[in-house]
């Protein structure tokens, strides 16, 4: 209930030339958040790349989109900035990282058959050990959530810490337990449709998963990807497992 109230009252209060900031109110208590304040509440850094884009590639000095795309699509000689990004061509390690991003880091709901440019950028940052300002990404994700009709309300557990920091009374509120999807263990890969067969991770989606994936892949490309229609990608039967990428991912999670 309090999370819904927070998003109902959420507003952007910073001007374009100021540090990005949000304001809301819960139970009559005003809440002001910018990257520094949120980082302080959560005891996490707010350093690194201070940037967020959803519809276009990030503009970072010395960076080119092809450098990013060469990581999720290492075997594609025809990568280019305007190509449609799909997840069915990702390796098992990159699939798991994408799953973490769409469910935990930047949860906004929707389909997962396509890879957004921001998600690809984050994958590149994590695997290349490039620091980014996560509190800013969280604030931007909050804004996207309340501005979209079909979206989840993200960061419920984190907002509880924000409410406690602002001394908002939580008595009488009904706690929401973590879903099994929020805990990553050996069964996570099975839920995602992956099974290990003879030492190789193989994508074996269930019937309902296959129907969902097919439906998502047939959806129209978003405007920023519509410049060139994607060629139908062949379903990846087996996923290669890069121990280096997996180790980097596990190190990031720790």
C-alpha positions in Angstrom: 0.0 0.0 0.0 2.8 2.4 0.9 4.7 1.6 -2.2 1.6 2.4 -4.3 1.2 5.7 -2.5 4.9 6.5 -3.1 4.5 6.0 -6.8 1.2 7.8 -7.1 2.8 10.9 -5.6 6.1 10.7 -7.3 7.3 13.8 -9.2 10.6 14.9 -10.9 11.7 18.1 -9.0 15.0 18.8 -10.7 15.5 20.9 -13.8 17.5 19.6 -16.8 20.7 21.3 -15.7 20.5 20.1 -12.1 21.3 16.8 -10.5 18.4 14.4 -11.1 16.0 14.3 -8.1 12.6 13.0 -7.2 10.0 13.9 -4.6 7.0 12.0 -3.2 5.0 11.9 0.0 3.8 8.9 2.0 1.4 9.3 5.0 1.9 13.1 4.7 5.7 12.8 5.0 7.6 14.4 2.1 10.4 12.2 0.6 13.2 13.8 -1.4 15.6 11.5 -3.3 18.7 12.1 -5.4 21.5 9.7 -6.2 23.6 10.8 -3.2 20.8 10.5 -0.7 19.6 7.1 -2.0 23.2 5.8 -1.9 23.5 7.0 1.7 20.3 5.3 2.8 21.3 2.0 1.1 25.0 2.3 2.0 26.2 1.8 -1.6 28.5 4.0 -3.8 27.1 6.7 -6.1 30.2 7.1 -8.2 30.8 5.9 -11.7 29.1 6.7 -15.0 26.3 9.1 -14.3 24.1 8.3 -17.3 20.8 6.7 -18.2 19.2 6.3 -21.6 16.4 4.0 -22.6 15.6 4.7 -26.3 19.1 5.5 -27.6 22.7 4.5 -27.1 24.5 6.1 -24.2 27.0 8.9 -25.2 30.2 8.1 -23.4 33.6 9.3 -24.5 35.6 6.5 -26.2 32.6 4.3 -26.4 30.9 2.8 -29.5 27.8 0.6 -29.5 29.6 -2.1 -31.6 32.0 -2.6 -28.6 29.0 -3.4 -26.4 27.3 -5.6 -29.0 30.4 -7.7 -29.5 30.0 -9.1 -26.0 26.4 -10.5 -26.2 26.8 -11.4 -29.9 30.4 -12.5 -30.3 29.8 -14.6 -33.3 27.9 -12.1 -35.3 30.1 -10.3 -37.9 27.2 -7.9 -38.9 26.5 -6.2 -35.6 25.6 -2.5 -35.9 24.0 0.1 -33.6 20.5 -0.1 -35.2 20.1 -3.9 -35.1 17.3 -5.5 -33.2 18.5 -7.0 -30.0 17.0 -10.3 -29.0 17.8 -12.6 -26.0 17.5 -15.9 -27.8 21.0 -15.5 -29.2 22.6 -14.9 -25.8 24.9 -17.5 -24.1 23.6 -19.1 -20.9 25.8 -16.7 -18.8 24.5 -13.7 -20.6 21.0 -14.9 -20.3 21.4 -15.2 -16.5 22.9 -11.7 -16.3 20.0 -10.3 -18.4 17.6 -12.1 -16.0 19.2 -10.3 -13.1 19.0 -7.0 -14.8 15.3 -7.2 -15.8 14.2 -8.7 -12.5 16.4 -7.1 -9.9 18.5 -4.2 -11.1 16.0 -2.4 -13.4 12.7 -4.2 -13.0 10.0 -2.6 -15.1 8.0 -5.6 -16.2 7.1 -6.5 -19.8 8.6 -9.1 -22.1 12.1 -10.4 -21.9 12.6 -11.7 -25.4 14.2 -8.4 -26.4 17.2 -6.7 -25.1 17.0 -2.9 -24.5 20.0 -0.7 -25.2 20.2 0.2 -21.6 20.3 -3.4 -20.6 23.0 -4.2 -23.1 25.0 -1.2 -21.8 24.7 -2.5 -18.2 25.8 -6.0 -19.3 28.9 -4.4 -20.9 29.7 -2.4 -17.8 29.4 -5.4 -15.5 31.4 -7.7 -17.6 34.0 -5.0 -18.4 34.2 -3.9 -14.8 33.1 -0.4 -15.6 31.6 1.4 -12.7 28.2 3.1 -13.1 26.0 5.1 -10.7 23.4 2.5 -9.7 21.4 4.9 -7.5 20.7 7.1 -10.5 19.5 4.1 -12.5 17.2 3.2 -9.7 15.7 6.7 -9.7 15.3 6.7 -13.4 13.6 3.3 -13.3 11.2 4.6 -10.7 10.2 7.3 -13.1 9.7 4.9 -16.0 7.5 2.7 -13.7 5.0 5.4 -12.8 4.9 6.8 -16.3 4.1 3.6 -18.1 0.7 1.9 -18.1 2.0 -1.7 -18.2 4.8 -1.8 -15.6 5.5 -3.2 -12.2 6.2 -1.0 -9.2 9.9 -1.7 -8.6 12.1 -1.7 -5.5 9.5 -2.4 -2.9 12.0 -3.8 -0.4 14.4 -0.9 -1.0 11.6 1.7 -0.6 10.9 0.1 2.9 14.4 1.3 3.9 13.6 4.7 2.4 10.4 4.9 4.5 12.3 3.9 7.6 14.9 6.5 7.0 12.2 9.1 6.8 10.6 7.7 10.0 7.4 6.8 8.3 5.4 4.5 10.6 5.0 0.9 9.2 2.8 -0.5 11.9 -0.3 -2.2 10.5 1.2 -2.6 7.0 1.2 -6.0 5.5 4.6 -7.3 4.6 5.2 -8.9 1.2 7.4 -12.0 1.2 10.1 -12.3 -1.4 9.1 -14.4 -4.4 11.1 -17.5 -5.3 12.2 -15.7 -8.4 14.0 -13.2 -6.2 16.3 -15.8 -4.8 19.0 -17.1 -7.1 20.1 -20.7 -6.6 20.5 -23.9 -8.6 16.8 -23.9 -9.5 17.0 -20.5 -11.2 18.4 -21.9 -14.4 15.7 -24.5 -14.5 12.9 -21.9 -14.1 14.5 -20.0 -17.0 14.2 -23.1 -19.2 17.8 -24.2 -19.1 18.9 -27.7 -18.3 22.4 -29.1 -18.0 22.8 -32.1 -20.4 26.1 -33.9 -20.6 27.9 -30.9 -19.1 26.4 -28.4 -21.5 23.6 -25.9 -20.7 20.8 -26.5 -23.2 17.8 -24.2 -23.6 14.6 -26.4 -23.2 11.7 -24.0 -22.6 8.4 -25.3 -21.5 5.4 -25.0 -23.8 4.1 -21.9 -22.0 7.5 -20.3 -22.2 7.8 -21.0 -25.9 4.4 -19.4 -26.6 5.3 -16.3 -24.5 8.7 -16.0 -26.3 7.1 -16.3 -29.7 4.5 -13.7 -28.8 7.1 -11.2 -27.6 9.3 -11.7 -30.6 6.4 -11.0 -32.9 5.7 -7.7 -31.2 6.5 -4.6 -33.2 10.0 -3.3 -32.7 10.1 -0.1 -30.6 10.6 3.1 -32.6 14.3 3.3 -31.9 14.8 -0.1 -33.4 12.4 0.2 -36.3 15.0 1.7 -38.7 15.9 -1.8 -39.8 13.7 -4.9 -39.4 15.4 -7.7 -37.7 16.0 -11.0 -39.6 14.3 -13.9 -37.8 17.0 -15.3 -35.5 17.4 -19.1 -35.2 16.5 -20.4 -31.8 19.7 -21.3 -29.9 19.6 -24.9 -28.9 22.7 -24.9 -26.9 24.3 -22.1 -24.8 28.1 -21.8 -24.5 29.2 -21.2 -21.0 32.0 -18.7 -20.6 33.7 -19.2 -17.2 35.3 -15.7 -17.4 32.0 -14.0 -17.9 30.4 -16.1 -15.2 33.2 -15.3 -12.7 32.8 -11.6 -13.4 29.1 -11.8 -12.9 29.4 -13.6 -9.6 32.1 -11.1 -8.4 29.7 -8.3 -9.2 26.9 -9.9 -7.2 29.1 -10.3 -4.2 
